[in-house]
Every structure is written in C-alpha cells, then in structure tokens.
Amino acid sequence: MGMMMRIGKPLSAAVLAIAAGAACTPLPSSHAGQAEAFDLIITGGTVFDGTGANGVQADVGIRGDRIVRISAEPLRRAGASEVIDATGMYVTPGFIDVHAHLDPILRIPDAESHLRQGVTTALGGPDGSSPWPIGEHLDSLDAIGIGFNVAYTVGHNTVRRTVMGLEDRLAAPAELDEMREMIARAIEEGAWGISTGLKYLPGAFADLDEVVALSEVVADFGGFYTSHLRDEALELMESVEETIEIGRRAGLPVVISHHKVVGRPMWGRSRESLEMVDRARAEGVDVRIDQYPYTATHTGISILVPEWSQAGGNDAFVERLEDPILYDSIFEAIVFNIRMDRGGDDLRRVQFSGVSWDPSLEGGTLYDWALREGMDPTPETGAELVIEAMRRGGARAIFHALDEGDVRRIMQHPQTMIASDGRLVRPGEGHPHPRWYGTFPRVLGHYTRDEGVLGWADAIHKMTGLPADLLQVADRGVLREGAFADLVVFDPDRVIDRSTFEDPHQYPVGIEHVLVNGVPTVVDGDFRDVRAGRTLRRGVDDWR
C-alpha cells in the first residue's frame, strides 16, 4: 500500500494504481527536474491516462484542483506539500458513472458508497426519472456540499407525469408542446441530455413520435439520449431498433442503458443486439452502451405486472383487481413474466431488496415467502404474492435472470461504458443489489485481473475516457496536464468488490486513494467526508 506523507496542506489529487502486467514505456517530459511547487505529488505509480493507452511509469504533480505536471523523471519531493508513494499501484482518472441513481443525495451528500469505488463523477436522472426543476435541485446541492461531481439528464417520465399524470394515451399537441418547453428549460438549467424509461410508467404509454419530438429539443442543444429500453426480454431486438431509430430521426447520440438480455429464452442473443449496434454505427447513428457487471437486475416488483393495469396509479390498479376478468388478465400476465421474463421461471430468482411493509422479507425470495405462507412455490403462487405485494404498495427486488455469457460479451464491446445503475446507500439500509457498492472494483478485480475479459487499459478507458467522450468534456475522465485532479490510485493485486447478494453492505478493497477536484476523499483506504464535489451544468466552462 502506498504511504502518504503529511507535510502540511491537504492532499489535492487522486491516484488510481492498477495491477501488474501493463506495458510501461518512458513518458517524455520537458519539465523533469524543475523545482516547482505542488500541493501533492503522486510518485512511482503506473499512470493510465484514460484514452485506452497502456500505462507508463510517471510522477503526477497537482496544484489546486488541476494536474499541472506529468513527468517520466521523478518530481522533486521537496517541492510538494504532500506525497503519495504509488509504487506497485495504478494511477488513473477518476471513474465516471454515467448511470447512477442519485435520489438520496440530499440525505447522503457525502456519496461514500460511490467514492469508495473510485467514482468521482456521476450522471443522475436515469431511466426517465429526474429531479424537477433541475436548476433548483442543483442549487440545493451547491448549498449543502457534495462528495463527488454530479451531472443530470432530464427524465421523460418525470416530465410526462407532470403534464399528463399516469394516463394511458398519446399526448395531445398542446401537451407535447408543454413537455418540449420543460425539456428545453432543463437543458438550459444544466441538464446534459434526456433519459427515458419506456418499461416504466408513464413512459410505457408514449409512442415513438413523442420520444423523437422531445429528443429533437435535446439535439438542438447538442445533448444526448439514454434509455431503459421498452423491453429487455422477448422484445429486446425491437426495443434496440426503437432506440436506434430515435437516434436516427432526432439526430443525437443514443445510449442503451444497462444493456442486458433478460430471461432464459433470450440468453445468448446479445450477439444480435450488438450486431445491430455495429450496423447502426456504420450507417452513421451514434449508438453507445452502458452496463453493470452482474447477472441480476434490480427494480420494483411492479416490473412483473402489465403496464396497462397500473395506469392511474396503485389505487386504480387495486380497483381493477375487483373485476374478475381484469384480475385474470393481470394474473396470467404476471405468471407469464415469472416464466419467460425477469422471474427466470423460478421463484428463487426473485429476491426482495426493499419491503417497507414487511422488512423481514428483505434478502429472501418469492420462494421463501411462499414457503412461509404454506404455499407451493409455483409461478401461479408467485403471481398471487406479487399481487399481494402490489396491494400493499409494492416492493423492490433483485431478479436473477441474466446469463454470464451475455454479460461478458456486452462488456467487451468497444462502445460499452461501465456504469453502476446503483443508488447511493448507507450500510444497513435494506438489502440492496451489490452493484451499489462494488461495480467498478468488480470489473477491475474480477473481470480484468482474474478473468481476463478486459485488459487494464481497456477497462480503465470504459470507466473514464469513454464516458467523458459521451459528455463531450475535455478536462475530466483523462489524466493529462491541465485536467481536473479527479484521480484514483488502486492496488491491482488487491482491488475487488466484497458486496454479495447474500451480504451486500460491504465496501470494496484495493481502492487506496481517491481525489475529487484535487482534494483527498479516500486516503489509504479510509473515507473522508470533505465534500469536494461540484455540480456540473452543461455549458459551464469549468466542466467543458
């Protein structure tokens, strides 16, 4: 482990050190040996710049919130207030999580669960849901101080719900105009693009023309589109094609959020979806992907319930259950989804993560609940219990319905960015998906070092330079002179996630130092609540 020498002023840059085996070639520098003053020097590490290039042995000098020197020759320690010895470690740009659920940030502003993974910047507002108004929310974050940098997309579901509620119909022209105005306002207040959750309400009620019309507003500002697809199981290919068509017609980059292949009948078909991405890109449509490195999804139990039955909200859903014909339709649809979709055809694959009305269910499965109630654990029993959960207000669940082969294949695609789809969390709160604690260290330790699915330079690029390119930023996601001092130093031999589906509340190991805007936030593996993050608004100079 690298040793930090505390000489006076606080540390002002982060170092990420990655495992052995990277190619290390001399880095030219015209500044070697100069007697310069630095707030911090990171010395002896293997530096990966985030572009996909191999690592090189170099020292990194930081002054204020910027990287001011990268030198193949040792920088003079006498010119530094503090020094991190990164010998044997990798130094990288801070990781950028382009799919993060930041809803609890006003309650958890320190963002420890993300920072301990090496994440220094996160993009919130995914899956069609975002704060509103975005400008006021960003002002609130500025007022309280935040642990890492945050940016936002504006959520289509949030906008549609504001204008139309949960009505299952197409938007009237006046309503579409109002939504367009809201999208424009959000972009002007600093949003980076638009997100949709076409599997969720009320986005599921929108047609392609509506989504294109709203995305065109974002395109006019130079933003991007990111989407939870309309379907990730039996209709995956049609949903990927819809996303490509939105990019084609609206003329903006599109991102397939947390790309996955749900349900046993579809396993292996990521080959086809990725071929669709490649063909679209060859035709000039800018299609990208983000992904988390697990074989389980996480969302509300309502994902198993047909969308039409939830129009108007949960009270309307419960009222529909009183109609025997509607009840039978809802019941059969849930049985189908348990067999063919996220249910994985096994009640043991549906694991509760958050149940406000009965926390004793958290961590257990639909199978466990059925046994507790003295019921046979069949898909039909599961449907009865899902309906009961919905009657009580719903629940959150982990769905073990993905295949490892698809996860690896998607991860290796050149346009795939690593993203957590994780929510800020404190230890002991519910029974969350382990991605909330371990996404980035899992890719580095398990998939890169142990399994060789990615090379070190490629893995780091997917966490840094590639997401920075989506955001069209020059000074984050890259380790170069003049860039912001968002940095990670990790031990390539030790870095790994520890959070599991059985015991999720565990921080990773091997992330030794994390700096946010030049301020040490993780030091020798210990977290500091220093709130060095910033709100990043599209068009503001210190971000672009």
C-alpha positions as MATLAB code, in Angstrom:
seq = 'MGMMMRIGKPLSAAVLAIAAGAACTPLPSSHAGQAEAFDLIITGGTVFDGTGANGVQADVGIRGDRIVRISAEPLRRAGASEVIDATGMYVTPGFIDVHAHLDPILRIPDAESHLRQGVTTALGGPDGSSPWPIGEHLDSLDAIGIGFNVAYTVGHNTVRRTVMGLEDRLAAPAELDEMREMIARAIEEGAWGISTGLKYLPGAFADLDEVVALSEVVADFGGFYTSHLRDEALELMESVEETIEIGRRAGLPVVISHHKVVGRPMWGRSRESLEMVDRARAEGVDVRIDQYPYTATHTGISILVPEWSQAGGNDAFVERLEDPILYDSIFEAIVFNIRMDRGGDDLRRVQFSGVSWDPSLEGGTLYDWALREGMDPTPETGAELVIEAMRRGGARAIFHALDEGDVRRIMQHPQTMIASDGRLVRPGEGHPHPRWYGTFPRVLGHYTRDEGVLGWADAIHKMTGLPADLLQVADRGVLREGAFADLVVFDPDRVIDRSTFEDPHQYPVGIEHVLVNGVPTVVDGDFRDVRAGRTLRRGVDDWR';
ca = [
       0.000    0.000    0.000;
       1.264    3.447   -0.862;
       2.220    5.703    2.003;
       1.100    9.300    2.199;
       3.479   11.715    3.896;
       1.517   14.521    5.505;
       3.653   17.640    5.402;
       1.105   20.370    5.846;
      -1.533   21.307    3.343;
      -4.330   18.862    2.467;
      -3.841   16.426   -0.389;
      -5.048   17.750   -3.704;
      -5.098   14.936   -6.306;
      -6.257   11.335   -6.563;
      -4.240    8.421   -7.738;
      -5.526    5.147   -9.177;
      -2.921    2.361   -9.267;
      -3.769   -0.762  -11.320;
      -2.266   -4.246  -11.373;
       0.920   -5.627  -12.697;
       1.489   -6.658  -16.252;
       0.797   -3.374  -18.072;
       3.280   -2.176  -20.671;
       5.378    0.585  -19.161;
       7.311    2.808  -21.528;
       9.122    6.036  -20.717;
       6.999    9.166  -20.771;
       8.750   12.153  -22.321;
       8.752   15.333  -20.309;
      10.352   18.709  -20.756;
       9.766   19.559  -17.109;
      11.892   16.912  -15.387;
      13.987   18.217  -12.545;
      12.417   21.639  -12.393;
      11.956   22.982   -8.874;
       8.215   23.507   -8.909;
       5.769   23.904   -6.048;
       2.973   21.326   -5.838;
       0.225   20.688   -3.343;
       0.630   16.979   -3.973;
       2.873   14.593   -5.858;
       1.897   11.033   -6.714;
       5.107    9.188   -7.295;
       6.209    5.775   -8.524;
       2.884    4.623   -9.969;
       1.858    3.301  -13.357;
      -0.167    6.063  -14.981;
      -3.099    5.247  -17.277;
      -4.417    8.362  -18.984;
      -7.932    7.045  -19.709;
      -7.613    7.061  -23.506;
      -7.076    3.309  -23.775;
      -3.297    3.667  -23.984;
      -1.073    1.383  -21.925;
       0.238    2.575  -18.592;
       3.568    4.332  -18.152;
       5.756    4.938  -15.144;
       5.389    8.586  -14.195;
       5.015   11.084  -11.389;
       1.957   13.320  -11.233;
       2.095   16.818   -9.772;
      -1.077   18.564   -8.592;
      -1.691   22.176   -7.719;
      -5.114   23.329   -6.569;
      -7.800   21.441   -8.483;
      -5.632   20.661  -11.533;
      -2.994   18.243  -12.718;
      -0.099   20.524  -13.601;
       2.729   18.084  -14.307;
       3.175   14.505  -15.532;
       6.819   13.536  -15.656;
       8.761   10.412  -16.580;
      11.516   11.729  -14.332;
      10.872   11.861  -10.575;
       9.479   15.179   -9.438;
      11.348   16.807   -6.589;
       9.550   15.899   -3.405;
      10.874   18.983   -1.713;
       8.551   20.981   -3.914;
       5.417   19.215   -2.635;
       3.297   19.751    0.456;
       2.298   16.079    0.383;
       3.435   12.940   -1.398;
       1.697    9.658   -2.192;
       4.003    6.732   -2.849;
       2.104    4.771   -5.526;
       4.808    2.184   -6.163;
       3.195   -1.000   -7.443;
      -0.134    0.729   -7.997;
      -2.037    2.213  -10.902;
      -2.923    5.876  -11.159;
      -5.961    6.704  -13.293;
      -8.552    9.397  -13.897;
     -11.499    9.294  -11.514;
     -14.230    6.991  -12.714;
     -17.329    8.493  -14.337;
     -20.571    6.611  -13.606;
     -22.953    7.516  -16.431;
     -25.938    5.701  -14.905;
     -26.386    6.463  -11.217;
     -29.495    6.800   -9.063;
     -28.747    9.893   -7.025;
     -32.210   10.243   -5.471;
     -30.886   10.015   -1.865;
     -28.159   12.627   -2.369;
     -29.819   15.292   -0.242;
     -29.832   12.734    2.585;
     -26.464   11.138    1.689;
     -24.446   14.049    0.269;
     -21.071   12.514    1.145;
     -21.638    9.770   -1.515;
     -19.336    7.385    0.338;
     -20.715    4.237   -1.316;
     -19.685    5.562   -4.735;
     -16.458    7.276   -3.769;
     -15.074    4.097   -2.207;
     -15.453    2.525   -5.674;
     -13.312    5.270   -7.231;
     -16.229    7.194   -8.735;
     -15.518   10.926   -8.796;
     -18.311   11.968  -11.179;
     -21.818   10.552  -11.584;
     -24.612   11.222  -14.061;
     -28.025   11.138  -12.389;
     -31.576   11.256  -13.684;
     -31.593    7.827  -15.428;
     -34.451    5.601  -16.601;
     -36.775    8.543  -17.224;
     -36.781    9.918  -13.655;
     -35.018   13.082  -12.536;
     -35.365   15.963  -10.084;
     -37.635   18.795  -11.134;
     -36.848   21.604  -11.591;
     -33.271   20.568  -12.231;
     -31.844   24.044  -11.702;
     -33.331   24.313   -8.209;
     -32.045   20.848   -7.342;
     -28.514   21.736   -8.436;
     -28.702   24.917   -6.356;
     -29.664   22.824   -3.319;
     -26.677   20.551   -3.837;
     -24.377   23.557   -4.121;
     -25.746   24.825   -0.817;
     -25.157   21.639    1.197;
     -21.931   20.448   -0.449;
     -21.500   17.050   -2.105;
     -18.830   14.375   -2.039;
     -18.360   13.954   -5.769;
     -19.188   15.731   -9.003;
     -22.738   15.266  -10.259;
     -24.442   15.946  -13.572;
     -28.024   15.160  -14.623;
     -30.200   14.193  -17.524;
     -33.843   15.266  -17.535;
     -36.288   12.381  -17.162;
     -39.031   11.848  -19.734;
     -41.207   10.047  -17.171;
     -40.867   12.961  -14.779;
     -41.884   15.445  -17.460;
     -44.768   13.331  -18.799;
     -46.116   12.678  -15.310;
     -46.057   16.409  -14.582;
     -48.032   17.187  -17.732;
     -50.262   14.114  -18.130;
     -50.197   12.143  -14.883;
     -50.327    8.368  -15.388;
     -52.817    8.417  -18.229;
     -52.534    5.637  -20.802;
     -52.881    7.665  -24.001;
     -50.929    9.648  -26.561;
     -50.042   13.256  -25.839;
     -52.218   15.995  -27.303;
     -50.380   18.660  -29.353;
     -50.595   21.193  -26.511;
     -49.268   18.651  -24.037;
     -46.395   17.769  -26.333;
     -45.537   21.469  -26.630;
     -45.559   21.800  -22.838;
     -43.229   18.815  -22.486;
     -40.895   20.250  -25.115;
     -40.754   23.515  -23.167;
     -39.929   21.634  -19.961;
     -37.139   19.713  -21.687;
     -35.674   22.949  -23.073;
     -35.815   24.547  -19.634;
     -33.988   21.591  -18.079;
     -31.217   21.743  -20.678;
     -30.862   25.479  -20.215;
     -30.558   24.910  -16.455;
     -27.689   22.481  -16.973;
     -29.054   19.029  -17.913;
     -26.816   17.070  -20.277;
     -29.474   15.151  -22.133;
     -32.744   13.259  -21.790;
     -33.376    9.831  -20.286;
     -36.359    7.574  -20.859;
     -37.716    4.581  -19.010;
     -40.016    3.093  -21.616;
     -40.559   -0.005  -19.469;
     -41.873    2.156  -16.639;
     -44.857    4.441  -16.137;
     -45.798    6.706  -17.716;
     -43.097    6.310  -20.378;
     -44.588    2.971  -21.412;
     -47.637    4.894  -22.693;
     -45.585    7.120  -25.029;
     -45.123    6.290  -28.695;
     -42.022    6.656  -30.830;
     -43.117   10.000  -32.286;
     -43.415   11.567  -28.832;
     -39.952   10.424  -27.779;
     -38.430   11.649  -31.046;
     -40.122   15.057  -30.730;
     -38.705   15.546  -27.225;
     -35.281   14.231  -28.204;
     -35.114   16.743  -31.055;
     -35.166   19.503  -28.452;
     -32.146   17.935  -26.770;
     -30.389   17.532  -30.114;
     -30.770   21.265  -30.749;
     -28.678   21.867  -27.623;
     -26.077   19.224  -28.510;
     -27.182   16.784  -25.823;
     -27.723   13.019  -25.890;
     -30.438   10.414  -25.285;
     -30.193    7.476  -22.889;
     -32.865    4.850  -22.394;
     -34.073    1.975  -20.303;
     -35.414    0.021  -23.280;
     -39.107   -0.675  -23.721;
     -38.346   -4.380  -23.297;
     -35.176   -6.286  -22.428;
     -36.565   -9.788  -22.811;
     -38.625  -11.302  -25.644;
     -38.913   -7.971  -27.491;
     -35.311   -6.900  -26.942;
     -34.438   -6.602  -30.628;
     -37.466   -4.426  -31.384;
     -36.551   -2.216  -28.436;
     -32.936   -1.839  -29.550;
     -34.193   -0.912  -33.012;
     -36.514    1.696  -31.479;
     -33.567    3.298  -29.679;
     -31.540    3.334  -32.903;
     -34.470    4.900  -34.752;
     -34.718    7.651  -32.128;
     -31.058    8.467  -32.712;
     -31.540    8.367  -36.477;
     -34.623   10.597  -36.553;
     -33.698   13.033  -33.775;
     -30.059   13.294  -34.813;
     -28.307   12.805  -31.481;
     -26.150   10.187  -29.709;
     -28.175    7.419  -28.036;
     -27.198    5.131  -25.170;
     -28.704    1.719  -24.445;
     -28.879    1.814  -20.655;
     -27.629   -1.171  -18.639;
     -27.713   -3.340  -21.746;
     -28.753   -6.862  -20.842;
     -30.652   -9.900  -22.111;
     -33.423  -10.863  -19.685;
     -34.902  -14.331  -19.356;
     -33.672  -17.804  -20.255;
     -35.439  -17.929  -23.667;
     -33.324  -14.959  -24.846;
     -29.927  -15.854  -23.407;
     -27.148  -15.599  -25.962;
     -28.945  -13.122  -28.190;
     -26.644  -10.275  -27.191;
     -24.765  -11.325  -30.332;
     -27.681   -9.999  -32.377;
     -28.230   -6.842  -30.348;
     -24.547   -5.920  -30.571;
     -24.567   -6.561  -34.312;
     -27.480   -4.133  -34.547;
     -25.395   -1.517  -32.734;
     -22.477   -2.070  -35.107;
     -24.654   -1.811  -38.223;
     -26.271    1.395  -36.980;
     -22.903    2.952  -36.215;
     -21.673    2.015  -39.690;
     -24.703    3.874  -41.044;
     -23.810    6.986  -39.044;
     -26.064    6.612  -35.992;
     -24.097    7.275  -32.792;
     -25.165    4.336  -30.595;
     -23.476    3.573  -27.280;
     -23.985    1.207  -24.349;
     -23.595    1.190  -20.596;
     -23.521   -1.929  -18.414;
     -23.160   -3.199  -14.853;
     -21.146   -6.418  -14.267;
     -23.718   -8.723  -12.671;
     -26.165  -11.452  -13.713;
     -29.080   -9.906  -11.817;
     -31.203   -6.813  -12.328;
     -32.869   -4.613   -9.708;
     -36.127   -2.680   -9.860;
     -39.654   -2.586   -8.481;
     -41.711   -5.777   -8.223;
     -44.161   -3.949  -10.498;
     -41.861   -4.877  -13.423;
     -43.707   -8.224  -13.382;
     -47.103   -6.516  -13.666;
     -48.588   -5.428  -17.039;
     -48.227   -1.688  -17.619;
     -51.850   -1.134  -18.688;
     -53.082   -2.394  -15.313;
     -51.091    0.308  -13.483;
     -52.445    3.286  -15.416;
     -53.716    5.908  -12.984;
     -51.579    4.685  -10.098;
     -51.752    1.987   -7.456;
     -55.287    2.805   -6.272;
     -56.546    2.322   -9.828;
     -54.610   -0.948  -10.021;
     -56.215   -2.266   -6.823;
     -59.636   -1.248   -8.134;
     -59.039   -3.260  -11.336;
     -58.351   -6.322   -9.232;
     -62.007   -6.290   -8.174;
     -63.078   -7.039  -11.743;
     -62.755  -10.836  -12.220;
     -61.961  -10.533  -15.922;
     -59.285   -7.904  -15.365;
     -57.899   -9.853  -12.415;
     -57.481  -12.944  -14.558;
     -55.699  -10.919  -17.255;
     -53.345   -9.380  -14.705;
     -52.713  -12.742  -13.035;
     -51.905  -14.527  -16.291;
     -49.570  -11.724  -17.390;
     -47.628  -11.977  -14.124;
     -47.364  -15.760  -14.473;
     -46.019  -15.249  -17.996;
     -43.437  -12.732  -16.771;
     -42.319  -15.068  -13.996;
     -41.835  -17.881  -16.513;
     -40.444  -16.004  -19.502;
     -39.112  -12.649  -18.289;
     -37.445  -11.403  -15.093;
     -38.915  -14.167  -12.968;
     -36.437  -16.585  -14.504;
     -39.005  -19.413  -14.252;
     -38.041  -19.940  -10.626;
     -39.350  -18.067   -7.560;
     -35.862  -18.363   -6.053;
     -34.634  -15.935   -8.703;
     -36.773  -13.067   -7.329;
     -35.062  -11.687   -4.213;
     -36.548   -8.851   -2.148;
     -34.315   -5.842   -1.541;
     -36.716   -3.330   -0.004;
     -40.103   -4.096    1.578;
     -41.372   -1.211    3.702;
     -44.463   -3.112    4.901;
     -42.510   -6.242    5.950;
     -38.734   -5.775    6.214;
     -38.393   -9.394    7.332;
     -38.804  -10.371    3.666;
     -35.688   -8.403    2.630;
     -32.917  -10.672    1.420;
     -35.360  -13.552    0.984;
     -37.069  -14.631   -2.213;
     -40.563  -15.148   -3.567;
     -39.856  -18.836   -2.963;
     -39.131  -18.163    0.721;
     -42.280  -16.071    1.075;
     -44.392  -18.815   -0.493;
     -42.997  -21.410    1.927;
     -43.596  -19.084    4.865;
     -47.238  -18.815    3.836;
     -47.545  -22.569    3.423;
     -47.979  -22.325   -0.357;
     -46.442  -24.391   -3.162;
     -43.685  -22.293   -4.804;
     -45.146  -22.318   -8.320;
     -45.307  -19.437  -10.828;
     -49.033  -19.203  -10.065;
     -48.309  -18.830   -6.360;
     -45.684  -16.232   -7.221;
     -48.289  -14.257   -9.165;
     -50.617  -14.278   -6.149;
     -47.828  -12.963   -3.930;
     -46.818  -10.285   -6.440;
     -50.425   -9.071   -6.472;
     -50.434   -9.049   -2.678;
     -47.208   -7.029   -2.658;
     -48.761   -4.543   -5.065;
     -51.852   -4.250   -2.859;
     -49.551   -3.220   -0.025;
     -47.794   -0.562   -2.088;
     -45.161   -2.549   -3.954;
     -41.603   -3.633   -3.155;
     -38.091   -3.560   -4.605;
     -36.478   -6.757   -5.824;
     -33.373   -8.296   -7.383;
     -34.089  -10.507  -10.384;
     -31.510  -13.222  -11.113;
     -32.428  -13.551  -14.773;
     -29.255  -12.842  -16.816;
     -26.597  -15.083  -18.346;
     -22.879  -14.701  -17.686;
     -22.040  -15.171  -21.363;
     -24.126  -12.151  -22.345;
     -22.567  -10.067  -19.555;
     -19.050  -10.795  -20.824;
     -19.929  -10.309  -24.481;
     -21.554   -6.918  -23.860;
     -18.682   -5.835  -21.605;
     -16.149   -6.451  -24.366;
     -17.966   -4.347  -26.964;
     -15.872   -1.262  -27.789;
     -18.788    1.121  -27.129;
     -19.673   -0.267  -23.684;
     -19.125    2.041  -20.715;
     -19.065    0.647  -17.186;
     -21.899    2.120  -15.116;
     -23.376    1.024  -11.809;
     -27.114    1.646  -12.110;
     -26.548    1.898   -8.362;
     -28.239    4.051   -5.760;
     -26.411    5.966   -3.050;
     -26.736    3.948    0.137;
     -25.593    3.736    3.720;
     -24.680    0.436    5.375;
     -27.692   -1.322    6.856;
     -30.345    0.275    4.658;
     -32.431   -2.538    3.130;
     -30.865   -5.400    1.186;
     -29.536   -3.712   -1.957;
     -28.054   -5.048   -5.165;
     -24.270   -5.404   -4.721;
     -23.701   -3.084   -7.683;
     -24.451   -0.216   -5.295;
     -21.125   -0.962   -3.565;
     -18.971   -2.899   -5.966;
     -19.448   -2.207   -9.697;
     -16.113   -0.631  -10.589;
     -13.841   -2.726   -8.335;
     -15.618   -5.861   -9.629;
     -14.752   -5.024  -13.229;
     -11.157   -4.289  -12.257;
     -10.581   -7.206   -9.912;
     -12.820   -9.992  -11.177;
     -13.313   -9.380  -14.896;
      -9.943   -7.770  -15.664;
      -7.315   -9.193  -13.321;
      -8.823  -12.604  -12.540;
     -10.807  -13.482  -15.682;
      -9.007  -11.508  -18.400;
     -12.279  -10.419  -20.028;
     -10.764   -6.931  -20.442;
      -7.227   -5.588  -20.433;
      -6.300   -2.970  -17.860;
      -6.117   -0.070  -20.310;
      -9.440   -1.010  -21.895;
     -11.213   -1.437  -18.551;
      -9.992    1.957  -17.360;
     -10.991    3.588  -20.651;
     -14.533    2.231  -20.242;
     -14.723    3.951  -16.838;
     -13.057    7.251  -17.765;
     -12.316    8.434  -21.288;
     -15.275    6.693  -22.944;
     -17.967    8.236  -20.699;
     -16.172   11.591  -20.879;
     -16.470   11.375  -24.672;
     -20.235   10.859  -24.367;
     -20.436   14.021  -22.289;
     -18.121   15.836  -24.726;
     -15.826   17.058  -21.979;
     -12.119   17.633  -22.208;
     -10.895   18.040  -18.630;
     -12.376   15.060  -16.772;
     -12.046   11.369  -17.477;
      -8.485   11.919  -18.672;
      -5.156   12.149  -16.905;
      -3.160   14.892  -18.572;
      -1.639   18.233  -17.711;
      -4.336   20.862  -17.274;
      -7.124   18.399  -16.498;
      -9.036   18.431  -13.223;
      -7.402   16.427  -10.469;
     -10.085   13.768  -10.181;
      -7.883   10.731   -9.604;
      -7.876    7.189   -8.300;
      -4.965    5.142   -7.019;
      -5.662    1.437   -6.636;
      -3.727   -1.729   -5.941;
      -4.145   -4.061   -8.944;
      -3.304   -7.105   -6.856;
      -5.938   -6.389   -4.193;
      -8.757   -4.448   -5.821;
     -12.044   -6.362   -5.655;
     -15.692   -5.969   -4.698;
     -16.853   -7.591   -1.451;
     -20.584   -6.878   -1.632;
     -22.609  -10.014   -2.385;
     -26.270  -10.846   -2.973;
     -26.302  -12.552    0.429;
     -24.355   -9.867    2.322;
     -24.475   -6.636    0.294;
     -23.399   -3.980    2.792;
     -19.648   -4.284    2.260;
     -17.245   -1.754    0.779;
     -14.641   -2.886   -1.757;
     -10.930   -3.183   -1.060;
      -7.896   -2.031   -3.013;
      -9.106    1.491   -3.826;
      -6.391    3.224   -1.828;
      -6.727    6.913   -2.735;
      -9.454    8.972   -4.386;
      -9.160   12.691   -5.064;
     -12.017   14.929   -6.150;
     -11.023   18.295   -7.626;
      -7.627   17.907   -6.001;
      -8.967   17.120   -2.522;
      -8.257   13.734   -0.888;
     -11.520   11.950   -0.206;
     -10.266    8.386    0.242;
      -6.833    8.242    1.894;
      -5.041    4.935    2.471;
      -8.400    3.225    2.022;
     -10.163    5.390    4.605;
     -13.036    7.694    3.674;
     -13.085   11.423    4.483;
     -16.287   13.436    4.389;
     -14.802   16.585    2.847;
     -17.496   17.375    0.231;
     -15.119   18.398   -2.579;
     -17.582   17.664   -5.388;
     -19.246   20.136   -7.714;
     -22.474   20.327   -9.651;
     -21.678   20.092  -13.337;
     -24.014   22.047  -15.571;
     -23.892   21.669  -19.302;
     -22.181   24.645  -20.903;
     -20.403   25.820  -17.759;
     -16.734   26.461  -18.520;
     -15.200   24.606  -15.590;
     -16.789   21.371  -16.811;
     -16.388   21.683  -20.565;
];
